[in-house]
Amino acid sequence: MTRRQATTLALLAPLGAVGGCEWLRNMTQPDKKLAVATGSVPPKTREELVTYLNRQADALVSVKYPRVLIDVKAGKENFTLNDSSLICSKSRNFSLVGGKAVLGDIVNAGSNDTEFWVYNRFSDPKYVVCSHADFERGTAQLPFPFDPDWALQALGMSYYNPNQQYRVETDQATREHRLSFESTTPQGATVKRTVVFAGDSMGDRLPQVRRHLIADAAGKPIATADIKEVVTMSAGRGKAGDKEVSVQIPTEVVLEWPQQQFRMRLQLRSPKINEPISPEDARELFTRPAISGVVPVNLTSLQSSPRYRGATPGEPTRRELPPRSR
């Protein structure tokens, strides 16, 4: 998991303060038909881009995908996990269950406030667990390229520190904005993280945030998350008098770790956002499962390599904002 640095929320400009920003305002009007973009792409400031990301994260309390199809490519092996599900809620609750079968789950990855775990029937070891505190101290590494935090960032539930030293570039040829910054993995490696935005307002189905990228000090990709399809949904209203907030929810994401030749395509169907999760359901969903015949291995007891495997940088964070008044 990532180091969770304090986010200075007071520096986040409210949406209304980004005066005249049509690119942001269109996200509250998802039914508006947009003309084909022509001319140059207007530049964006780091404040505008970070505000967009954090506005999305603020509006999302929980996301549920009861129907998920997972296609995995690991080296020369390919397999598909049907009958899967993905559920996450703030601040650290995460559950990905893949390929439910008579003999039990094929994949089970999850997290709660204390720890995270990953079970994969075909990996060695099959079942690993680690406390968030140990991972953030850099005393443990993932023995395979999957990090639940990375998936949550792709879902738009992570916050970005407005105090970070960001760089913004606009590519006129691809009509994209790139928000990037340097960070450090829990293992002490310097990485560059980039969020790629569409330069034009994309409407309902086309992603405004197209890609997340982590690269090493030499510029070589460590991990990528490509947002292929989205759906725009209403997240309700904030404080009394606020306009209705609309958010983009991914419905197809491709996660890839090129150095490990590992690729995971998630087709995310029937999304539901901000539905209440009862304490009983939360305990069932976000408690490390007992899996018959398998003993969990603590990551701190493993010595794995390479250095970057499964790692994500120190930002963004999933620290919760104060709850919004309804």
N, C-alpha and C positions, 0 to 999 in steps of 0.2 A: 504494500500500500504506500501511498505518497506521504511525505512529511506534511503535516497540516499546519501551515503558518497562519497566524492571525490575519484576518481580512479586515482592512480598515473601511468599514461600510460607509462612513460619513463622506468619503471622497467619491462615492458613486453618484454621478449626476442622475437625478430622476429622469424618466423618459420624457416628461414634458419640458425639461430644461434643454433638451437637444433640439432647440428651436428650428423648425422648418425642415427637419430631417425626414424626407419622404420615404427613404429606404427603411427606416424604423417604423414609421407610422403605418405603412402598408401592411405590417404584420398584425395590426389590430383590425384590418379590413380584408380578411382572407378571400372574400368573394369578389373583390375588385378585379376587373379584367385589365391586365397590363399589356401595353403595346410592346411590340418587338423593340428591343433596345437599339438605339443608334447613337452615333457620336461617341465622344470620349467618356470614360467612366470617371465620375467625380471622385476626388480623393476623400478618404475618411480618416478621422483622428483615432488615436488609440482609445480615447474616452468613449467615442461612439461605439466602437467594436466591443470593448469590454462591457459597456453598459448593456448591449444587446445580449451577450452571453449570460450575464448575471441576471438580467430580467427574465430570461428563459428559465434559468435555474431557480429563481425565486418563486416562479409560478408553479413549479412542479414539486409536489409533496410526495407523490407516489406514481409509479408507472407499472401497469400490468399488461403482459402479453400472454394470454392463456394458450395461444396457438403459435408455436415457433417451429420452423424447419431449419436445421443446422447442417450445412455442408462443410466437411472438413477435408483439407488436403495437408497431409503431413509427410514431407519427402515425396516418395513415390506412391504412398498409400492414399486412397480416397474412400470416404464413407459418408453416409447421410444418417442423421438422427431425426427421426420423425417423432411425433407425439411429445414435443418438448414445451417448456414454459419458461418465462422470465418475469420476475417480479422484483422491484426494488422500491425502497422508501427511505426517506431521510431519517437519521443521517448516514448510517453505515449499513443498513439492512439491504441484503442482496441475495437472490436465489435464482440460479440457472440450473434446471433439471433437464437433461437431454436423453432422449431415446428410452423412455419408460418401457420396460419389458417384463416378461414373466419372471426372469431371473434378477430383476432389479434394475436400477438406473445404470446407464452406460457412463454418463457424466453427471456429477453433482458438484456445483461450485457455489459457495455462499459466504456470507459475512454478517456479523452483528457488531454491536458496539465494542466487543472484546477481542474477537478473533476472526480469521477467515480460514476457509478450507477449500481444497480442490480434490475431488475423486474422479479418476479416469480408469475405467476397467482395464484398459490396454497399456497403461503407462507403468513405469517402474521408478519409484514406488507408486502404488496405485492410489494411495490416500495420504495427503499431507495436510498439516494444520500449522498455523502460526498466529501468535498474538500480533495485533497491530503495533504494539509498542516495540516488540522485538524486530519486526520488519522495518519500522521507521528508524530504528537505531542502526540498521545495516548489518545486523547479525545473522540474517537469513536471506537466502535467494531462492527463487522459484526454480525447480529442476526441469520445468517445461515452460514454454512461452505462453502463459495465460495469466492475466492479472485482472481480477474483478473491477478494480478502480478504472482501468482503461476502458472497459465496456461502459461503465457509468458515464465517463466523460463523453463517449460517443452518443449517449442518450440525451446529453444536454443538461445533466443534473449537477455538474461541477461548477464551482465558483472560481473566478479569476481575480487575483489580488490586484486592485487598482494601483498599488504602489510599485508594482513590478516594472522593471525597465524594459518596456516593449519597443519593438520596431515595427513600423507599418510600411508595407510596399504595395503599390497598385500596379498590376500587370494589365496593360491595355489590350494586349493580344488575346489573352484568355479571359478578360473582363473579370478579374479576381482581385480581392484584397487579401494580403497575407499578414497576419498578426503573429509575431515571433518574439521569443525571449529565451535566454539561457537559464538553465536550472541545474540541479544536482540530484542524482539518484541516491537512494538510501545507502548504496554501496560507495558513494563518493565520486562517481564519474560525472563529468560535465557533459550536458546534452543540450541540444537546441530543440525547442518545441515550437511548432507552427500550427496555427488554425487558419484554414483557407476558407474565405467567404466568397460567395457570388457577389459581383460588383453591382448587380441590378436587383431590384425587387422581384422575387421569384414566385410569389403567389402561393397557392395551396399545396401543390404536389412536388414542386422542385425544391431541393434543399437550399436554404440560405447559407448554412454552414456545410461546405462540401467535404472537408477533409481535416483530420488531425494527423500530425506527423511528429515523430520523435527521431532525431538524428544524432549520431555520435559526434565527437569533436572534429572528425575528419569529414563530416557531412554525409556519412553513410547511414541510410535509414535503419533504425532499430525496430520501429513499430509504426504502422499506419492504420488509420480507421477511415474508410471511405463511406460517406453517407450517400447511398444510391437513390433512395426514395424516402419521402416523408408524407405525413398527413398533418394538416393544420387542425387543431382542436381548441375548443374554448376551455380556458382554465378558470373561468368565473371572473369576479371582480376583486379588486384589492380593497382599499378603504372606501367608506361610503362616498358616493359621488364619482369614484373612479370609473373610467371606461372599462368595458370587458377586455380581458387579456386573452390573446390567442397565442398558442405556442406551436412550434413544429415538432412533431414526434417522428423519429425514424421508423420506417417500416421495412427497410432493407439496409443492412450494414455489412461491410466486408472488413474484418480485422486481419491484419497480416504482420508476421514477424519474419522479414526476408532472410535474416542471418540464420534462422533456425528452419527455414523452408516450411513454415507453418502458416496456414491460411484458414480462416473460419468465416463462412458466409451465413449471416443470420437473416432469415425472412421472418419478420415480426408481424403477426396478424392479430386482428381484433383488439387493438390497444384500448386501454382504459386508464384515465389519469385521475389522480386525487381522490380515489375511492377510499373510504375509511377502512383500516385494517384493525380488527379487534385484537386486544392483547392475547387472546387464546390463539387466533390465527397467526399472529406475529411470532409467538413462541414455537408454533409448529413449523412455520416457514423458515425462520431465521435462527434455528438452533442446529448446531452441528449434528448430522444424523449418525445413528449407529448403523453400520453396514455389515451385514452378516459375513463372517469369515475374513474380515479385513481389520487390521489394527492401524489407526492413524499414526503417522510419523511426523514428529515435530521438525519443522524446517531448520531450526537452529542446530539440529544434530547432523545436518547434511552439508557436505562441501561440494557445491555445484559450480559449473562454469558453462558458458563464458561469462564474463563480468556483467554484461548488459542483459542477460537472459531474463525476460519477464519484467524488467525494471521499468518504472515510470518516473518522471521527474518530480521535484518537490512541489510544484504547482501544476494544475489548479487543486483546490481543496473542496471537500463536500461539507465544510462547516456550515451549519444552518444559519440563515438569517433569522431575525426575530419573526415570530408568526404574524401573518397578515391578518388584519381585522376583516371580518366578512360582513 
